[in-house]
Amino acid sequence: MSSVDVKAATTAALTYFKDVYAPNLPDNIRIEEVWLSDDEENWHITLGYDLPASSQALAILQPPVREYKEFVVRASDGRVVAMRIRKP
């Protein structure tokens, strides 16, 4: 049974993401998916964010490119144990 709830797991993933990418945080960070593993040992948190455009002209003409990271957060103590690229 998990002792860390979904809010705490999500906060842990967001904090980890911000610590890793600071001070150059990407834009528009959002929680995309959250699920608890079948064995209830790990939370899986997917965060999405926009990559910055290579130029201001491209930013006007093209929508931003969306990237995703999946975080594995241990349900027993809220520790982030993995961060990986998640394909859309």
VMD Tcl script that draws the C-alpha trace (Angstrom):
set ca {
  {0.00 0.00 0.00}
  {1.34 3.41 -0.93}
  {1.94 5.98 1.79}
  {2.70 8.86 -0.59}
  {-0.44 10.23 -2.24}
  {-0.75 11.50 -5.79}
  {-0.25 15.15 -4.80}
  {2.99 14.42 -2.95}
  {4.29 12.24 -5.79}
  {3.48 14.92 -8.36}
  {5.15 17.60 -6.24}
  {8.26 15.42 -5.93}
  {8.43 14.99 -9.73}
  {7.93 18.72 -10.39}
  {10.54 19.69 -7.80}
  {13.03 17.21 -9.26}
  {12.38 18.49 -12.80}
  {12.86 22.11 -11.74}
  {16.05 21.29 -9.82}
  {17.55 19.47 -12.81}
  {16.67 22.15 -15.38}
  {17.20 25.30 -13.29}
  {17.87 28.06 -14.11}
  {16.81 27.36 -17.74}
  {13.34 25.97 -17.17}
  {11.34 25.18 -20.29}
  {7.99 26.87 -20.87}
  {4.50 25.60 -20.15}
  {5.30 22.73 -17.77}
  {2.17 20.64 -17.21}
  {1.22 17.38 -15.58}
  {0.16 15.09 -18.41}
  {-0.36 11.66 -16.81}
  {-0.23 10.08 -13.38}
  {-0.67 6.46 -12.44}
  {0.21 4.09 -9.64}
  {1.88 0.82 -10.65}
  {-0.13 -2.37 -10.27}
  {2.00 -3.43 -7.30}
  {1.47 0.06 -5.78}
  {5.22 0.52 -5.28}
  {5.78 3.41 -7.72}
  {3.98 6.45 -9.02}
  {4.58 7.24 -12.69}
  {4.32 10.95 -13.40}
  {4.57 12.34 -16.94}
  {5.36 16.04 -17.30}
  {5.07 17.86 -20.60}
  {6.80 21.09 -21.56}
  {7.42 23.27 -24.60}
  {10.87 23.54 -26.14}
  {11.93 27.10 -26.92}
  {11.85 28.09 -30.58}
  {15.24 28.55 -32.21}
  {14.25 32.06 -33.31}
  {11.50 34.58 -32.68}
  {10.32 34.23 -36.29}
  {9.83 30.49 -35.83}
  {7.99 31.09 -32.58}
  {5.40 33.13 -34.49}
  {5.07 30.76 -37.45}
  {5.13 27.35 -35.77}
  {3.50 25.94 -32.68}
  {5.94 24.98 -29.93}
  {7.44 21.50 -29.89}
  {6.13 19.49 -26.94}
  {8.47 17.16 -25.04}
  {7.69 14.72 -22.24}
  {9.55 13.28 -19.26}
  {8.35 10.36 -17.18}
  {9.30 10.24 -13.52}
  {9.15 7.19 -11.29}
  {8.46 8.18 -7.70}
  {8.70 5.56 -4.96}
  {5.31 5.34 -3.26}
  {6.75 4.39 0.12}
  {8.79 7.56 0.63}
  {8.24 9.94 -2.32}
  {11.81 9.67 -3.64}
  {12.29 10.16 -7.39}
  {14.14 7.05 -8.57}
  {14.05 7.57 -12.35}
  {13.56 10.21 -15.03}
  {13.34 9.21 -18.66}
  {12.31 10.58 -22.02}
  {8.76 9.64 -22.92}
  {7.78 9.57 -26.56}
  {4.44 11.23 -27.41}
}
mol new
graphics top color blue
foreach p $ca { graphics top sphere $p radius 0.5 }
foreach p [lrange $ca 0 end-1] q [lrange $ca 1 end] { graphics top cylinder $p $q radius 0.2 }
display resetview
